[in-house]
Amino acid sequence: MSSLRSYVFRRETPLGRKLFAILRRASRWDCPVIPGVHHLLRAERTLRRTVWRPLFGKIYYAPLLRMSCASVGTGLLLYENMPKILGSLEVVLGNRVTLSGDHVWISGGSGKSNRFVVGDDTYLGHAFNVVSGSTVTIGKHVLIGNRVVLNGFSGHPLDPMRRAAGDPPELAATAPITIEDYVWIANDATVLPGVTIGRGAVVASGAVVTKDIPELAVVAGVPAQVVRTIPKPAEWA
């Protein structure tokens, strides 16, 4: 089958070109809406996404996740399947934590146990990845966007010969990450080892955070730099 597909897509012969043209026209065929059939299929899909998936998360994935964590507070909400937890990682989730789908939580290093702590009322977006080299701590009321990476363990040394020998990274490349309360980290941002992000700060989309961020600062760029400061809320006085 693969050889036939290769023959058609190479289009090196008149027959191959003719078959490719037929397949290309066929790929543009529009299936008409079949009354009743497609209405039922759309209703089934809506029911599955709005009712069955959250219910399945509550009765299947959430209990399994609780068994995999050191502690989990009340009100856990999983939008899709449970995170993939790799290595010896001690996970502590606070109350009313919300998890979107396709998370990967990793304990970096040579088999030692590391920690990942999430505070109350925090949201972790789709495809969120965390690598804990010692401890990664996320505070309360934190919003983390899609595809954000908290990388507390670089994985390899800078020296190419040490990398080839499989040596561990330098100690400076393995350090805690702390995200304080009320922080917002937007889509596709990366936070590197040893960083503390101050209370109420905002990290723009795609930023790479290499050093500490002050409270209520807005940072952007690679590496991330402060671009403005948010006025202190009256409730913080």
SEDRENNU-865093 format. One record per residue (C-alpha): residue in one letter; y, z, x. Coordinates in pm, 1 decimal, padded with zeros to 6 digits. Layout:
# SEDRENNU-865093
PADO,r,py,pz,px
PADO,a,Y,Z,X .
...
***
This chain:
# SEDRENNU-865093
PADO,r,py,pz,px
PADO,m,00000.0,00000.0,00000.0 .
PADO,s,00243.6,00086.4,00280.5 .
PADO,s,00170.1,-00243.6,00456.7 .
PADO,l,00238.4,-00436.5,00134.2 .
PADO,r,00565.9,-00250.0,00086.9 .
PADO,s,00663.2,-00326.9,00445.5 .
PADO,y,00575.2,-00694.0,00394.6 .
PADO,v,00797.3,-00717.0,00086.5 .
PADO,f,01096.2,-00531.5,00232.1 .
PADO,r,01092.3,-00728.8,00558.7 .
PADO,r,01139.0,-01053.1,00358.0 .
PADO,e,01007.4,-01266.2,00644.3 .
PADO,t,00825.3,-01520.2,00421.7 .
PADO,p,00920.0,-01708.2,00103.3 .
PADO,l,00669.0,-01498.6,-00093.4 .
PADO,g,00807.8,-01176.8,00049.1 .
PADO,r,01162.8,-01278.4,-00041.9 .
PADO,k,01054.8,-01373.1,-00394.1 .
PADO,l,00871.6,-01042.2,-00446.7 .
PADO,f,01171.4,-00851.0,-00312.3 .
PADO,a,01404.0,-01030.8,-00556.0 .
PADO,i,01169.4,-00949.7,-00847.5 .
PADO,l,01154.1,-00582.0,-00749.7 .
PADO,r,01530.7,-00567.2,-00710.5 .
PADO,r,01586.0,-00711.3,-01057.0 .
PADO,a,01325.5,-00474.6,-01200.8 .
PADO,s,01502.0,-00175.0,-01043.7 .
PADO,r,01813.8,-00264.8,-01245.7 .
PADO,w,01628.7,-00263.5,-01578.0 .
PADO,d,01784.0,-00028.6,-01831.8 .
PADO,c,01547.6,00160.0,-02058.7 .
PADO,p,01702.0,00179.3,-02406.9 .
PADO,v,01741.2,00509.8,-02586.9 .
PADO,i,01441.7,00551.5,-02815.8 .
PADO,p,01556.5,00744.2,-03124.6 .
PADO,g,01364.3,01064.8,-03169.9 .
PADO,v,01177.5,01046.5,-02838.7 .
PADO,h,01472.7,01082.6,-02603.6 .
PADO,h,01649.5,01323.0,-02837.7 .
PADO,l,01346.5,01550.5,-02817.4 .
PADO,l,01331.2,01513.0,-02439.3 .
PADO,r,01699.5,01605.7,-02407.2 .
PADO,a,01651.1,01908.5,-02632.6 .
PADO,e,01348.3,02018.3,-02426.8 .
PADO,r,01546.6,01985.4,-02102.1 .
PADO,t,01839.5,02184.8,-02242.0 .
PADO,l,01605.8,02457.1,-02366.5 .
PADO,r,01426.9,02470.7,-02031.8 .
PADO,r,01749.9,02499.7,-01832.4 .
PADO,t,01938.2,02741.4,-02059.3 .
PADO,v,01659.2,02963.9,-02191.9 .
PADO,w,01330.3,02924.0,-02011.3 .
PADO,r,01460.6,02915.8,-01652.3 .
PADO,p,01667.2,03239.7,-01680.8 .
PADO,l,01385.4,03408.6,-01872.1 .
PADO,f,01130.7,03299.7,-01611.2 .
PADO,g,01360.1,03436.3,-01340.2 .
PADO,k,01374.5,03772.9,-01516.9 .
PADO,i,01002.2,03813.9,-01581.1 .
PADO,y,00860.7,03642.6,-01271.3 .
PADO,y,01095.4,03595.1,-00974.1 .
PADO,a,01306.0,03912.3,-01011.6 .
PADO,p,01007.3,04152.8,-01007.6 .
PADO,l,00861.1,03971.1,-00705.5 .
PADO,l,01194.2,03996.9,-00524.9 .
PADO,r,01216.5,04368.5,-00603.3 .
PADO,m,00873.8,04414.4,-00443.9 .
PADO,s,00996.1,04228.1,-00133.0 .
PADO,c,01312.7,04438.7,-00084.1 .
PADO,a,01366.4,04792.2,00038.1 .
PADO,s,01579.1,04859.9,-00272.3 .
PADO,v,01739.1,04661.4,-00555.3 .
PADO,g,01995.1,04794.9,-00801.4 .
PADO,t,02017.3,04727.9,-01173.0 .
PADO,g,02132.3,04404.9,-01336.4 .
PADO,l,01988.1,04159.9,-01080.8 .
PADO,l,02042.9,03797.0,-01189.5 .
PADO,l,01854.7,03500.9,-01039.0 .
PADO,y,01968.1,03156.7,-01150.8 .
PADO,e,01661.3,02989.2,-01003.2 .
PADO,n,01369.2,03086.1,-00782.8 .
PADO,m,01364.3,03386.7,-00550.4 .
PADO,p,01497.1,03364.8,-00192.8 .
PADO,k,01262.5,03276.7,00091.7 .
PADO,i,01249.1,03584.0,00318.0 .
PADO,l,01124.7,03515.8,00672.2 .
PADO,g,01042.6,03772.1,00937.6 .
PADO,s,01070.1,04150.0,00928.8 .
PADO,l,01386.6,04183.4,00720.5 .
PADO,e,01486.1,04499.7,00534.8 .
PADO,v,01682.3,04385.5,00228.4 .
PADO,v,01903.1,04616.9,00021.9 .
PADO,l,02069.5,04473.4,-00291.9 .
PADO,g,02325.3,04665.1,-00495.8 .
PADO,n,02387.9,04661.5,-00870.6 .
PADO,r,02457.9,04341.5,-01063.2 .
PADO,v,02399.0,04107.6,-00767.6 .
PADO,t,02381.4,03739.4,-00866.2 .
PADO,l,02175.4,03492.6,-00663.3 .
PADO,s,02186.3,03117.2,-00706.1 .
PADO,g,01895.7,02900.5,-00586.5 .
PADO,d,01735.8,02791.3,-00258.1 .
PADO,h,01832.6,03089.7,-00043.5 .
PADO,v,01676.8,03150.8,00298.0 .
PADO,w,01704.8,03501.0,00445.3 .
PADO,i,01578.8,03527.3,00804.7 .
PADO,s,01522.0,03813.9,01045.0 .
PADO,g,01608.3,03665.3,01384.9 .
PADO,g,01470.3,03786.6,01714.5 .
PADO,s,01133.3,03866.7,01862.2 .
PADO,g,00971.6,04033.0,01563.5 .
PADO,k,01194.2,04340.8,01541.3 .
PADO,s,01309.2,04459.5,01201.3 .
PADO,n,01665.6,04368.4,01099.3 .
PADO,r,01871.2,04448.1,00788.8 .
PADO,f,02051.3,04252.0,00516.6 .
PADO,v,02266.6,04456.1,00277.5 .
PADO,v,02452.3,04325.8,-00030.3 .
PADO,g,02697.8,04537.3,-00231.2 .
PADO,d,02755.5,04569.0,-00606.1 .
PADO,d,02885.3,04279.6,-00818.9 .
PADO,t,02847.9,04023.1,-00541.9 .
PADO,y,02764.6,03653.6,-00596.3 .
PADO,l,02569.9,03447.7,-00340.9 .
PADO,g,02592.2,03072.8,-00402.0 .
PADO,h,02340.1,02790.9,-00393.2 .
PADO,a,02161.1,02717.2,-00062.2 .
PADO,f,02302.4,03031.3,00103.2 .
PADO,n,02144.5,03109.4,00442.1 .
PADO,v,02158.2,03434.6,00637.0 .
PADO,v,02012.6,03502.8,00981.7 .
PADO,s,02025.1,03870.9,01074.1 .
PADO,g,02016.3,03951.8,01444.5 .
PADO,s,02059.9,04323.6,01372.2 .
PADO,t,02249.5,04388.6,01046.5 .
PADO,v,02433.8,04159.2,00808.5 .
PADO,t,02637.7,04355.6,00553.2 .
PADO,i,02814.4,04206.2,00250.5 .
PADO,g,03041.4,04437.2,00052.0 .
PADO,k,03123.6,04470.6,-00316.4 .
PADO,h,03281.5,04203.0,-00538.5 .
PADO,v,03224.9,03934.4,-00274.5 .
PADO,l,03204.6,03565.1,-00369.3 .
PADO,i,03006.0,03342.8,-00134.7 .
PADO,g,03002.9,02969.6,-00208.6 .
PADO,n,02735.3,02706.1,-00176.0 .
PADO,r,02567.5,02627.2,00158.0 .
PADO,v,02740.2,02913.1,00342.4 .
PADO,v,02565.6,03032.9,00661.2 .
PADO,l,02594.4,03385.2,00803.6 .
PADO,n,02437.9,03347.5,01145.7 .
PADO,g,02403.4,03678.1,01330.2 .
PADO,f,02146.5,03539.1,01573.6 .
PADO,s,02211.1,03220.5,01771.1 .
PADO,g,01842.0,03166.5,01844.4 .
PADO,h,01859.5,03026.0,02198.6 .
PADO,p,02037.4,03087.9,02531.4 .
PADO,l,02312.6,02852.5,02649.2 .
PADO,d,02139.5,02778.7,02980.2 .
PADO,p,01920.8,02467.2,02927.8 .
PADO,m,01646.1,02581.4,03164.6 .
PADO,r,01618.9,02916.9,02986.7 .
PADO,r,01599.8,02731.6,02654.6 .
PADO,a,01321.2,02513.6,02790.0 .
PADO,a,01137.0,02827.1,02905.0 .
PADO,g,01165.2,02979.6,02556.0 .
PADO,d,01379.3,03273.7,02668.8 .
PADO,p,01572.1,03476.7,02407.4 .
PADO,p,01950.4,03434.3,02373.8 .
PADO,e,02206.8,03651.8,02547.4 .
PADO,l,02278.8,03988.0,02385.5 .
PADO,a,02633.1,03874.4,02303.8 .
PADO,a,02487.5,03601.9,02081.7 .
PADO,t,02305.5,03860.5,01867.5 .
PADO,a,02544.3,04089.9,01684.2 .
PADO,p,02613.0,04235.8,01337.5 .
PADO,i,02815.0,04052.7,01072.9 .
PADO,t,03024.4,04251.7,00825.3 .
PADO,i,03182.1,04102.7,00512.4 .
PADO,e,03406.0,04366.2,00352.4 .
PADO,d,03481.6,04407.4,-00020.2 .
PADO,y,03655.1,04138.8,-00231.6 .
PADO,v,03609.0,03861.5,00025.6 .
PADO,w,03575.1,03497.4,-00086.2 .
PADO,i,03390.4,03258.2,00145.0 .
PADO,a,03414.1,02901.1,00016.1 .
PADO,n,03152.9,02622.6,00035.5 .
PADO,d,02999.3,02512.6,00368.6 .
PADO,a,03161.6,02783.1,00582.3 .
PADO,t,02978.2,02938.1,00880.0 .
PADO,v,03020.2,03290.0,01016.7 .
PADO,l,02899.3,03358.8,01371.8 .
PADO,p,02763.9,03677.6,01537.8 .
PADO,g,02983.2,03983.9,01580.5 .
PADO,v,03238.7,03887.5,01314.2 .
PADO,t,03398.7,04126.5,01064.9 .
PADO,i,03585.1,03970.5,00770.7 .
PADO,g,03843.1,04212.8,00634.6 .
PADO,r,03879.6,04323.8,00275.2 .
PADO,g,04013.0,04059.1,00037.1 .
PADO,a,04019.2,03778.4,00296.1 .
PADO,v,03949.4,03412.9,00207.7 .
PADO,v,03754.3,03168.4,00424.1 .
PADO,a,03826.9,02803.9,00341.7 .
PADO,s,03559.2,02538.6,00287.7 .
PADO,g,03394.5,02417.8,00608.3 .
PADO,a,03555.1,02681.3,00831.4 .
PADO,v,03365.6,02820.4,01130.4 .
PADO,v,03453.7,03187.8,01181.2 .
PADO,t,03415.9,03295.0,01543.7 .
PADO,k,03628.7,03612.6,01551.8 .
PADO,d,03736.3,03898.1,01325.0 .
PADO,i,03957.8,03820.0,01025.4 .
PADO,p,04223.7,04068.2,00912.7 .
PADO,e,04243.7,04207.9,00561.8 .
PADO,l,04386.9,03965.7,00301.9 .
PADO,a,04411.1,03677.1,00550.4 .
PADO,v,04335.0,03315.8,00453.9 .
PADO,v,04162.5,03125.2,00734.4 .
PADO,a,04069.5,02760.2,00775.4 .
PADO,g,03953.7,02517.0,01042.0 .
PADO,v,03711.3,02497.4,01333.9 .
PADO,p,03742.8,02753.4,01479.1 .
PADO,a,03896.2,02936.7,01183.5 .
PADO,q,04261.9,03036.7,01218.9 .
PADO,v,04489.1,03238.7,00989.6 .
PADO,v,04700.6,03002.5,00775.3 .
PADO,r,04857.6,03256.8,00539.1 .
PADO,t,04838.5,03615.9,00416.2 .
PADO,i,04776.0,03727.1,00057.6 .
PADO,p,05010.9,03996.2,-00084.8 .
PADO,k,04838.0,04330.5,-00117.1 .
PADO,p,04725.9,04394.8,-00477.3 .
PADO,a,04904.4,04682.7,-00653.5 .
PADO,e,04565.8,04845.6,-00712.3 .
PADO,w,04522.3,04885.6,-00334.8 .
PADO,a,04842.7,05087.9,-00287.5 .
***
